[in-house]
Amino acid sequence: MKKVLLLIISVFISFSPMVRAQSATEILFSTLEAMGGQDTWKNISQVTMNYAGHQYWLEQSENPDGPYLVSYLVSKEVHGVWKPLLYKKDSTRHFQVKRPSVTENMINGDDGLMSFRGRSFPMPYQIKDPLLQWMKLAPERLILTARINDAKRQKDVTVDGTPHQVISFDEGPLERRLYINKNTGLLSKADLETHQPNNLFDNPWGKYTITVKYNLQWLHTGGIRYPAQWDVYKLGKPYQSITIFDISFQSELDEALFKIPEDLPPARVAVSADKTPLNPEGMVEVAPNIYTIPGSWHLGHVVQADGIVVIEGAITSGYSQQHLEFLRKRYPDKPIKAVMATSDAWPHIGGIREYVAHEIPVYTHQLNQKIISDLAQADRSLNPDTQASSLRQPNLNLIANKQVLSDPETPIEIYPVNGEAGERMIALYFPRQKALYASDLIQMTGRNRDRFFAPQYLSEVKALIDRHGLKVETVFAMHLSPIPWSRVTEALKAYQK
Protein backbone atom coordinates (compact mmCIF):
# COMPACT_ATOMS: atom_id res chain seq x y z
CA MET A 1 0.00 0.00 0.00
CA LYS A 2 2.88 2.34 0.85
CA LYS A 3 4.49 1.71 -2.55
CA VAL A 4 1.20 2.46 -4.37
CA LEU A 5 0.83 5.72 -2.42
CA LEU A 6 4.37 6.77 -3.32
CA LEU A 7 3.70 5.98 -6.99
CA ILE A 8 0.50 8.09 -6.98
CA ILE A 9 2.36 11.00 -5.36
CA SER A 10 5.22 10.79 -7.87
CA VAL A 11 2.81 10.76 -10.83
CA PHE A 12 0.91 13.73 -9.37
CA ILE A 13 4.13 15.66 -8.86
CA SER A 14 5.40 14.92 -12.37
CA PHE A 15 2.22 16.43 -13.87
CA SER A 16 1.88 19.30 -11.40
CA PRO A 17 2.19 22.66 -13.24
CA MET A 18 3.93 24.08 -10.16
CA VAL A 19 6.95 21.79 -10.43
CA ARG A 20 6.91 20.61 -14.06
CA ALA A 21 9.84 22.04 -16.01
CA GLN A 22 8.72 24.81 -18.31
CA SER A 23 9.10 24.30 -22.03
CA ALA A 24 10.92 26.80 -24.23
CA THR A 25 7.57 28.08 -25.51
CA GLU A 26 6.30 28.68 -21.99
CA ILE A 27 9.48 30.46 -20.93
CA LEU A 28 9.35 32.74 -23.98
CA PHE A 29 5.70 33.53 -23.28
CA SER A 30 6.57 34.38 -19.67
CA THR A 31 9.39 36.63 -20.85
CA LEU A 32 7.10 38.47 -23.24
CA GLU A 33 4.64 38.90 -20.36
CA ALA A 34 7.42 40.32 -18.17
CA MET A 35 8.24 42.78 -20.96
CA GLY A 36 4.66 44.06 -20.97
CA GLY A 37 2.53 41.26 -22.29
CA GLN A 38 1.76 39.64 -25.60
CA ASP A 39 -1.35 41.74 -26.19
CA THR A 40 0.62 44.94 -25.58
CA TRP A 41 3.37 44.00 -28.04
CA LYS A 42 0.84 42.92 -30.66
CA ASN A 43 -0.25 46.54 -30.82
CA ILE A 44 3.27 48.03 -31.08
CA SER A 45 4.48 48.54 -34.65
CA GLN A 46 7.71 50.44 -34.07
CA VAL A 47 10.12 51.48 -31.33
CA THR A 48 11.74 54.93 -31.41
CA MET A 49 14.79 55.51 -29.26
CA ASN A 50 17.53 58.08 -28.80
CA TYR A 51 20.80 56.90 -27.34
CA ALA A 52 24.48 57.66 -26.90
CA GLY A 53 27.25 55.15 -27.02
CA HIS A 54 30.65 54.09 -28.24
CA GLN A 55 32.22 51.46 -30.46
CA TYR A 56 35.71 50.01 -30.23
CA TRP A 57 37.93 49.55 -33.28
CA LEU A 58 38.88 45.96 -32.55
CA GLU A 59 40.41 45.50 -35.97
CA GLN A 60 42.85 48.42 -35.97
CA SER A 61 43.68 49.43 -32.41
CA GLU A 62 47.24 49.50 -31.13
CA ASN A 63 46.54 46.46 -28.95
CA PRO A 64 44.06 43.69 -29.93
CA ASP A 65 43.23 43.21 -26.24
CA GLY A 66 42.73 46.91 -25.56
CA PRO A 67 42.73 49.70 -24.81
CA TYR A 68 41.00 50.37 -28.11
CA LEU A 69 40.50 53.26 -30.47
CA VAL A 70 36.97 54.53 -29.92
CA SER A 71 34.15 56.04 -31.98
CA TYR A 72 31.55 58.01 -30.03
CA LEU A 73 28.03 58.31 -31.36
CA VAL A 74 24.68 59.90 -30.67
CA SER A 75 21.85 58.17 -32.50
CA LYS A 76 18.17 58.31 -33.25
CA GLU A 77 16.77 54.91 -34.16
CA VAL A 78 13.36 53.70 -35.25
CA HIS A 79 12.96 49.99 -35.80
CA GLY A 80 10.00 47.82 -36.69
CA VAL A 81 8.72 45.20 -34.27
CA TRP A 82 6.88 42.95 -36.72
CA LYS A 83 8.58 44.00 -39.96
CA PRO A 84 12.29 44.23 -40.93
CA LEU A 85 12.50 48.02 -40.81
CA LEU A 86 15.26 50.27 -39.52
CA TYR A 87 15.93 53.99 -39.61
CA LYS A 88 19.14 55.14 -37.97
CA LYS A 89 20.63 58.64 -37.86
CA ASP A 90 24.13 58.59 -36.37
CA SER A 91 26.37 61.47 -35.40
CA THR A 92 29.85 60.02 -34.95
CA ARG A 93 33.16 61.36 -33.73
CA HIS A 94 36.57 59.78 -33.31
CA PHE A 95 40.19 60.83 -33.18
CA GLN A 96 40.39 61.44 -36.94
CA VAL A 97 37.22 63.55 -37.16
CA LYS A 98 37.19 67.12 -35.82
CA ARG A 99 33.47 67.65 -36.50
CA PRO A 100 30.71 65.08 -36.04
CA SER A 101 30.07 62.97 -39.12
CA VAL A 102 26.32 62.51 -39.69
CA THR A 103 24.82 59.63 -41.68
CA GLU A 104 21.25 58.45 -42.14
CA ASN A 105 20.57 54.82 -42.94
CA MET A 106 17.28 53.15 -43.70
CA ILE A 107 16.45 49.51 -44.34
CA ASN A 108 13.11 48.27 -45.61
CA GLY A 109 13.21 44.52 -46.12
CA ASP A 110 15.82 43.80 -48.80
CA ASP A 111 16.25 47.46 -49.76
CA GLY A 112 18.48 50.04 -48.12
CA LEU A 113 19.02 53.78 -48.47
CA MET A 114 21.97 55.80 -47.19
CA SER A 115 22.16 59.59 -46.94
CA PHE A 116 25.41 61.47 -46.37
CA ARG A 117 26.32 65.12 -46.94
CA GLY A 118 23.05 65.85 -48.69
CA ARG A 119 23.23 62.90 -51.06
CA SER A 120 21.12 59.74 -50.99
CA PHE A 121 22.14 56.50 -52.65
CA PRO A 122 21.60 52.73 -52.37
CA MET A 123 23.10 51.44 -49.16
CA PRO A 124 26.41 49.62 -49.78
CA TYR A 125 26.21 46.00 -48.66
CA GLN A 126 29.31 46.49 -46.51
CA ILE A 127 27.22 48.88 -44.38
CA LYS A 128 23.94 47.04 -44.72
CA ASP A 129 25.17 43.70 -43.37
CA PRO A 130 26.28 45.08 -39.97
CA LEU A 131 23.00 47.03 -39.70
CA LEU A 132 21.00 43.87 -40.36
CA GLN A 133 22.98 42.25 -37.55
CA TRP A 134 22.22 45.22 -35.30
CA MET A 135 18.48 44.87 -36.00
CA LYS A 136 18.58 41.33 -34.62
CA LEU A 137 19.77 42.58 -31.22
CA ALA A 138 16.51 44.32 -30.27
CA PRO A 139 15.29 42.23 -27.30
CA GLU A 140 11.68 42.02 -28.46
CA ARG A 141 12.80 40.82 -31.90
CA LEU A 142 14.92 38.08 -30.32
CA ILE A 143 12.00 36.81 -28.25
CA LEU A 144 9.54 36.98 -31.15
CA THR A 145 12.01 35.31 -33.55
CA ALA A 146 12.66 32.51 -31.07
CA ARG A 147 8.92 31.82 -30.81
CA ILE A 148 8.66 31.04 -34.54
CA ASN A 149 11.91 29.09 -34.90
CA ASP A 150 11.40 25.83 -33.00
CA ALA A 151 13.12 27.05 -29.84
CA LYS A 152 14.50 24.47 -27.44
CA ARG A 153 15.24 24.65 -23.75
CA GLN A 154 18.83 23.99 -22.73
CA LYS A 155 20.43 23.36 -19.34
CA ASP A 156 20.09 26.24 -16.87
CA VAL A 157 23.24 28.22 -16.20
CA THR A 158 24.49 30.96 -13.90
CA VAL A 159 25.19 34.34 -15.50
CA ASP A 160 27.03 36.90 -13.38
CA GLY A 161 26.03 34.98 -10.26
CA THR A 162 22.32 34.79 -11.11
CA PRO A 163 20.43 31.64 -12.25
CA HIS A 164 19.20 31.78 -15.86
CA GLN A 165 17.08 29.63 -18.13
CA VAL A 166 18.59 29.06 -21.57
CA ILE A 167 16.65 28.93 -24.84
CA SER A 168 18.29 28.09 -28.16
CA PHE A 169 17.06 28.26 -31.74
CA ASP A 170 18.57 28.29 -35.21
CA GLU A 171 18.34 30.80 -38.02
CA GLY A 172 19.74 28.92 -40.98
CA PRO A 173 23.18 27.56 -40.01
CA LEU A 174 23.56 30.00 -37.11
CA GLU A 175 22.58 29.30 -33.50
CA ARG A 176 21.08 31.84 -31.09
CA ARG A 177 21.03 31.37 -27.32
CA LEU A 178 18.88 33.50 -25.04
CA TYR A 179 19.49 33.74 -21.29
CA ILE A 180 16.38 34.48 -19.25
CA ASN A 181 16.82 35.68 -15.68
CA LYS A 182 14.97 33.20 -13.43
CA ASN A 183 14.18 35.87 -10.87
CA THR A 184 12.73 38.48 -13.25
CA GLY A 185 11.74 36.51 -16.33
CA LEU A 186 13.55 39.11 -18.46
CA LEU A 187 16.12 38.60 -21.19
CA SER A 188 19.53 39.58 -19.83
CA LYS A 189 21.95 38.08 -22.34
CA ALA A 190 22.07 36.65 -25.86
CA ASP A 191 24.77 34.74 -27.77
CA LEU A 192 24.34 35.07 -31.54
CA GLU A 193 26.48 33.18 -34.00
CA THR A 194 27.18 35.48 -36.91
CA HIS A 195 28.81 35.25 -40.29
CA GLN A 196 29.57 38.25 -42.48
CA PRO A 197 31.81 37.15 -45.37
CA ASN A 198 31.06 40.35 -47.30
CA ASN A 199 32.45 42.55 -44.55
CA LEU A 200 36.17 43.17 -44.98
CA PHE A 201 36.98 43.18 -41.27
CA ASP A 202 34.74 40.23 -40.32
CA ASN A 203 35.46 37.92 -43.26
CA PRO A 204 38.77 36.50 -41.94
CA TRP A 205 37.14 35.32 -38.71
CA GLY A 206 34.44 33.24 -40.42
CA LYS A 207 31.67 32.22 -38.04
CA TYR A 208 31.98 33.83 -34.64
CA THR A 209 29.77 34.82 -31.69
CA ILE A 210 28.35 38.19 -30.78
CA THR A 211 27.22 38.48 -27.17
CA VAL A 212 24.90 41.22 -25.96
CA LYS A 213 24.01 41.91 -22.32
CA TYR A 214 20.88 43.89 -21.43
CA ASN A 215 20.83 46.03 -18.29
CA LEU A 216 18.87 48.91 -16.77
CA GLN A 217 15.53 47.19 -17.35
CA TRP A 218 13.22 50.21 -17.20
CA LEU A 219 9.45 50.33 -16.62
CA HIS A 220 7.48 52.42 -19.13
CA THR A 221 3.86 53.42 -19.56
CA GLY A 222 1.63 50.47 -20.31
CA GLY A 223 3.70 48.07 -18.23
CA ILE A 224 6.44 47.76 -20.85
CA ARG A 225 9.87 46.82 -19.53
CA TYR A 226 12.80 47.51 -21.83
CA PRO A 227 16.58 47.52 -21.26
CA ALA A 228 18.15 50.99 -21.41
CA GLN A 229 21.72 49.71 -21.67
CA TRP A 230 23.07 47.26 -24.26
CA ASP A 231 26.65 46.01 -24.08
CA VAL A 232 27.88 44.10 -27.12
CA TYR A 233 30.90 41.78 -27.22
CA LYS A 234 32.48 40.51 -30.43
CA LEU A 235 34.91 37.59 -30.50
CA GLY A 236 34.78 37.73 -26.70
CA LYS A 237 35.97 41.35 -26.61
CA PRO A 238 34.00 44.48 -25.68
CA TYR A 239 32.78 46.02 -28.93
CA GLN A 240 29.87 48.41 -28.48
CA SER A 241 27.78 49.95 -25.71
CA ILE A 242 24.72 52.18 -25.83
CA THR A 243 22.58 53.89 -23.22
CA ILE A 244 19.02 54.77 -24.26
CA PHE A 245 17.93 58.09 -22.76
CA ASP A 246 14.60 58.47 -24.54
CA ILE A 247 12.29 55.77 -25.90
CA SER A 248 8.70 55.44 -27.08
CA PHE A 249 6.54 52.63 -28.42
CA GLN A 250 4.17 53.45 -31.28
CA SER A 251 1.16 51.53 -32.50
CA GLU A 252 1.21 53.27 -35.91
CA LEU A 253 4.02 52.58 -38.34
CA ASP A 254 5.66 55.66 -39.88
CA GLU A 255 5.36 54.50 -43.48
CA ALA A 256 6.93 57.67 -44.89
CA LEU A 257 10.09 57.20 -42.85
CA PHE A 258 10.74 53.83 -44.46
CA LYS A 259 9.74 54.69 -48.02
CA ILE A 260 12.34 53.87 -50.67
CA PRO A 261 12.38 56.40 -53.58
CA GLU A 262 11.07 54.79 -56.75
CA ASP A 263 13.87 56.25 -58.87
CA LEU A 264 16.65 54.90 -56.64
CA PRO A 265 19.10 52.86 -58.72
CA PRO A 266 19.65 49.24 -57.68
CA ALA A 267 22.26 48.53 -55.05
CA ARG A 268 25.39 46.62 -55.92
CA VAL A 269 25.09 42.88 -55.43
CA ALA A 270 26.87 41.70 -52.29
CA VAL A 271 30.27 40.14 -52.97
CA SER A 272 32.43 38.18 -50.56
CA ALA A 273 35.47 40.11 -49.37
CA ASP A 274 37.47 37.09 -50.54
CA LYS A 275 36.78 38.33 -54.05
CA THR A 276 38.39 41.74 -53.49
CA PRO A 277 40.38 42.04 -56.73
CA LEU A 278 44.15 42.21 -56.72
CA ASN A 279 45.53 44.49 -59.46
CA PRO A 280 49.11 43.36 -60.10
CA GLU A 281 49.26 45.38 -63.32
CA GLY A 282 49.74 48.42 -61.09
CA MET A 283 52.85 46.92 -59.48
CA VAL A 284 55.61 49.40 -58.66
CA GLU A 285 59.32 48.61 -58.45
CA VAL A 286 60.57 50.16 -55.21
CA ALA A 287 64.17 49.22 -55.95
CA PRO A 288 65.85 46.26 -57.69
CA ASN A 289 64.14 43.03 -56.52
CA ILE A 290 61.62 44.88 -54.31
CA TYR A 291 58.03 45.44 -55.47
CA THR A 292 54.76 46.80 -54.11
CA ILE A 293 51.22 46.46 -55.45
CA PRO A 294 49.13 49.54 -54.55
CA GLY A 295 45.56 49.18 -53.37
CA SER A 296 43.42 50.05 -50.39
CA TRP A 297 46.07 48.08 -48.53
CA HIS A 298 49.36 47.68 -50.36
CA LEU A 299 51.23 44.42 -50.36
CA GLY A 300 54.48 43.44 -51.99
CA HIS A 301 57.25 40.95 -52.46
CA VAL A 302 61.03 40.61 -52.49
CA VAL A 303 62.97 38.41 -54.91
CA GLN A 304 65.86 36.54 -53.32
CA ALA A 305 68.10 33.90 -54.81
CA ASP A 306 66.38 31.00 -53.06
CA GLY A 307 62.77 32.21 -53.17
CA ILE A 308 60.17 34.94 -52.77
CA VAL A 309 59.48 36.81 -49.55
CA VAL A 310 55.92 38.19 -49.41
CA ILE A 311 55.21 41.48 -47.66
CA GLU A 312 51.82 41.23 -45.86
CA GLY A 313 49.25 38.43 -45.80
CA ALA A 314 46.72 41.14 -46.47
CA ILE A 315 42.94 41.55 -46.31
CA THR A 316 41.43 38.06 -46.87
CA SER A 317 42.34 34.50 -47.78
CA GLY A 318 40.99 35.08 -51.28
CA TYR A 319 43.20 38.14 -51.72
CA SER A 320 46.26 36.15 -50.63
CA GLN A 321 45.31 33.35 -53.01
CA GLN A 322 45.35 35.83 -55.89
CA HIS A 323 48.72 37.18 -54.79
CA LEU A 324 50.25 33.71 -54.49
CA GLU A 325 48.92 32.71 -57.93
CA PHE A 326 50.44 35.85 -59.43
CA LEU A 327 53.82 35.20 -57.80
CA ARG A 328 53.92 31.52 -58.84
CA LYS A 329 53.23 32.44 -62.45
CA ARG A 330 55.75 35.29 -62.45
CA TYR A 331 58.48 33.26 -60.71
CA PRO A 332 57.73 29.60 -61.55
CA ASP A 333 61.16 28.40 -60.41
CA LYS A 334 61.15 30.14 -57.03
CA PRO A 335 59.32 28.91 -53.92
CA ILE A 336 57.47 31.21 -51.55
CA LYS A 337 59.91 31.15 -48.64
CA ALA A 338 58.27 33.50 -46.13
CA VAL A 339 55.55 36.08 -45.49
CA MET A 340 56.03 39.20 -43.38
CA ALA A 341 53.02 40.08 -41.20
CA THR A 342 54.24 43.50 -40.14
CA SER A 343 51.34 44.47 -37.84
CA ASP A 344 48.54 42.95 -35.77
CA ALA A 345 45.88 45.12 -37.47
CA TRP A 346 43.40 42.86 -39.24
CA PRO A 347 44.04 44.22 -42.78
CA HIS A 348 47.67 43.09 -42.41
CA ILE A 349 46.83 39.54 -41.32
CA GLY A 350 43.36 38.95 -42.80
CA GLY A 351 44.86 36.73 -45.51
CA ILE A 352 47.51 35.04 -43.37
CA ARG A 353 45.56 31.78 -43.20
CA GLU A 354 46.46 31.02 -46.82
CA TYR A 355 50.16 31.05 -45.93
CA VAL A 356 49.55 28.96 -42.82
CA ALA A 357 47.68 26.40 -44.94
CA HIS A 358 50.69 26.09 -47.26
CA GLU A 359 53.11 25.88 -44.30
CA ILE A 360 54.89 29.06 -45.36
CA PRO A 361 56.84 30.59 -42.45
CA VAL A 362 55.27 33.73 -40.97
CA TYR A 363 57.54 36.47 -39.62
CA THR A 364 55.88 38.85 -37.17
CA HIS A 365 56.42 40.76 -33.94
CA GLN A 366 56.61 38.52 -30.88
CA LEU A 367 53.49 40.16 -29.43
CA ASN A 368 51.40 38.93 -32.37
CA GLN A 369 51.67 35.25 -31.60
CA LYS A 370 48.23 34.92 -30.05
CA ILE A 371 46.17 36.86 -32.59
CA ILE A 372 47.71 35.05 -35.57
CA SER A 373 47.28 31.66 -33.86
CA ASP A 374 43.66 32.50 -33.06
CA LEU A 375 43.00 33.62 -36.63
CA ALA A 376 44.53 30.42 -38.00
CA GLN A 377 42.00 28.41 -35.95
CA ALA A 378 38.94 30.53 -36.84
CA ASP A 379 35.81 28.66 -37.96
CA ARG A 380 35.64 29.21 -41.72
CA SER A 381 33.24 26.31 -42.34
CA LEU A 382 30.61 28.60 -43.88
CA ASN A 383 33.08 30.38 -46.18
CA PRO A 384 35.83 27.77 -46.45
CA ASP A 385 39.34 28.70 -47.48
CA THR A 386 42.35 26.42 -47.96
CA GLN A 387 43.08 26.40 -44.22
CA ALA A 388 39.52 25.33 -43.36
CA SER A 389 40.02 21.81 -44.73
CA SER A 390 42.91 21.09 -42.35
CA LEU A 391 43.57 23.54 -39.55
CA ARG A 392 47.34 23.80 -39.48
CA GLN A 393 49.32 25.58 -36.80
CA PRO A 394 51.24 28.62 -38.06
CA ASN A 395 54.99 28.32 -38.44
CA LEU A 396 55.81 31.54 -36.60
CA ASN A 397 59.14 33.33 -36.53
CA LEU A 398 58.66 35.81 -33.71
CA ILE A 399 60.70 38.99 -33.91
CA ALA A 400 62.05 40.32 -30.62
CA ASN A 401 65.39 41.55 -31.93
CA LYS A 402 66.99 42.13 -35.30
CA GLN A 403 66.82 39.14 -37.65
CA VAL A 404 68.31 38.83 -41.12
CA LEU A 405 67.20 36.91 -44.21
CA SER A 406 70.51 36.72 -46.03
CA ASP A 407 70.82 37.04 -49.79
CA PRO A 408 73.69 38.04 -52.11
CA GLU A 409 71.74 40.90 -53.70
CA THR A 410 68.71 41.66 -51.51
CA PRO A 411 69.22 40.82 -47.85
CA ILE A 412 66.37 41.78 -45.52
CA GLU A 413 66.92 43.06 -42.01
CA ILE A 414 63.83 42.70 -39.79
CA TYR A 415 63.42 45.02 -36.81
CA PRO A 416 60.75 45.27 -34.10
CA VAL A 417 59.52 48.86 -34.03
CA ASN A 418 58.66 48.84 -30.30
CA GLY A 419 57.15 52.30 -30.42
CA GLU A 420 53.93 53.62 -28.93
CA ALA A 421 51.89 53.28 -32.13
CA GLY A 422 54.19 50.63 -33.60
CA GLU A 423 54.36 48.49 -30.48
CA ARG A 424 53.42 45.34 -32.41
CA MET A 425 54.91 46.22 -35.79
CA ILE A 426 58.06 45.16 -37.59
CA ALA A 427 59.97 47.14 -40.20
CA LEU A 428 61.92 45.71 -43.13
CA TYR A 429 65.23 47.27 -44.11
CA PHE A 430 67.03 46.58 -47.38
CA PRO A 431 70.64 47.72 -46.82
CA ARG A 432 71.86 47.33 -50.40
CA GLN A 433 68.90 49.30 -51.80
CA LYS A 434 68.79 51.72 -48.84
CA ALA A 435 65.02 51.20 -48.65
CA LEU A 436 62.73 50.72 -45.67
CA TYR A 437 59.24 49.21 -45.43
CA ALA A 438 57.52 50.98 -42.52
CA SER A 439 54.38 48.87 -42.02
CA ASP A 440 51.55 51.31 -41.11
CA LEU A 441 53.73 54.13 -39.85
CA ILE A 442 53.92 56.38 -42.90
CA GLN A 443 50.63 57.43 -44.45
CA MET A 444 49.37 60.37 -46.45
CA THR A 445 46.13 62.18 -45.67
CA GLY A 446 44.08 65.15 -46.84
CA ARG A 447 41.76 65.44 -49.82
CA ASN A 448 44.75 65.53 -52.18
CA ARG A 449 46.85 63.10 -50.14
CA ASP A 450 49.41 65.88 -49.83
CA ARG A 451 50.35 65.76 -46.15
CA PHE A 452 51.46 63.14 -43.67
CA PHE A 453 49.10 61.50 -41.20
CA ALA A 454 50.07 61.25 -37.51
CA PRO A 455 53.45 62.88 -36.83
CA GLN A 456 53.88 60.43 -33.92
CA TYR A 457 54.01 57.61 -36.47
CA LEU A 458 56.73 59.38 -38.44
CA SER A 459 58.76 60.00 -35.31
CA GLU A 460 58.76 56.28 -34.51
CA VAL A 461 60.17 55.47 -37.94
CA LYS A 462 62.90 58.05 -37.45
CA ALA A 463 63.66 56.69 -33.98
CA LEU A 464 64.04 53.19 -35.44
CA ILE A 465 66.37 54.43 -38.17
CA ASP A 466 68.47 56.44 -35.74
CA ARG A 467 68.59 53.66 -33.15
CA HIS A 468 70.01 51.14 -35.60
CA GLY A 469 72.05 53.55 -37.74
CA LEU A 470 70.18 52.65 -40.94
CA LYS A 471 71.03 54.41 -44.21
CA VAL A 472 67.60 55.04 -45.74
CA GLU A 473 66.89 56.86 -48.98
CA THR A 474 63.50 55.41 -49.93
CA VAL A 475 60.51 54.47 -47.77
CA PHE A 476 57.26 52.66 -48.57
CA ALA A 477 54.50 51.19 -46.45
CA MET A 478 51.10 49.50 -46.49
CA HIS A 479 49.39 52.78 -47.40
CA LEU A 480 52.28 54.40 -49.23
CA SER A 481 53.98 53.97 -52.58
CA PRO A 482 57.73 54.71 -52.57
CA ILE A 483 58.84 58.24 -51.64
CA PRO A 484 62.17 59.76 -50.63
CA TRP A 485 62.89 59.51 -46.91
CA SER A 486 63.91 63.16 -47.03
CA ARG A 487 60.25 64.13 -47.42
CA VAL A 488 59.51 62.60 -44.03
CA THR A 489 62.45 64.20 -42.27
CA GLU A 490 61.49 67.56 -43.73
CA ALA A 491 57.93 67.19 -42.42
CA LEU A 492 59.21 66.23 -38.97
CA LYS A 493 61.19 69.46 -38.62
CA ALA A 494 57.99 71.30 -37.67
CA TYR A 495 57.69 69.07 -34.57
CA GLN A 496 61.27 69.18 -33.41
CA LYS A 497 62.27 71.12 -30.31
Secondary structure as UniProt FT lines:
FT   HELIX           2..15
FT   TURN            17..19
FT   HELIX           24..34
FT   TURN            35..36
FT   HELIX           38..42
FT   STRAND          46..56
FT   TURN            58..60
FT   TURN            64..65
FT   STRAND          70..80
FT   STRAND          85..93
FT   TURN            95..96
FT   STRAND          101..108
FT   TURN            109..110
FT   STRAND          111..116
FT   TURN            117..118
FT   STRAND          119..122
FT   HELIX           125..135
FT   TURN            136..137
FT   HELIX           139..147
FT   TURN            148..150
FT   STRAND          152..159
FT   TURN            160..161
FT   STRAND          162..171
FT   TURN            172..173
FT   STRAND          174..181
FT   TURN            182..184
FT   STRAND          187..195
FT   TURN            197..198
FT   TURN            200..202
FT   HELIX           203..205
FT   STRAND          207..220
FT   TURN            221..223
FT   STRAND          224..234
FT   TURN            235..236
FT   STRAND          237..250
FT   HELIX           255..258
FT   TURN            262..263
FT   HELIX           273..275
FT   HELIX           280..282
FT   STRAND          284..287
FT   TURN            288..289
FT   STRAND          290..293
FT   STRAND          299..304
FT   TURN            305..306
FT   STRAND          307..311
FT   HELIX           317..330
FT   TURN            332..333
FT   STRAND          336..341
FT   HELIX           346..349
FT   TURN            350..351
FT   HELIX           352..357
FT   TURN            358..359
FT   STRAND          362..365
FT   HELIX           366..368
FT   HELIX           369..376
FT   HELIX           386..389
FT   STRAND          396..399
FT   STRAND          403..405
FT   STRAND          412..416
FT   TURN            421..424
FT   STRAND          426..430
FT   TURN            431..434
FT   STRAND          435..437
FT   TURN            439..440
FT   STRAND          444..445
FT   TURN            446..449
FT   STRAND          451..452
FT   HELIX           455..468
FT   STRAND          474..477
FT   TURN            478..479
FT   STRAND          480..484
FT   HELIX           485..492
FT   HELIX           493..495
//
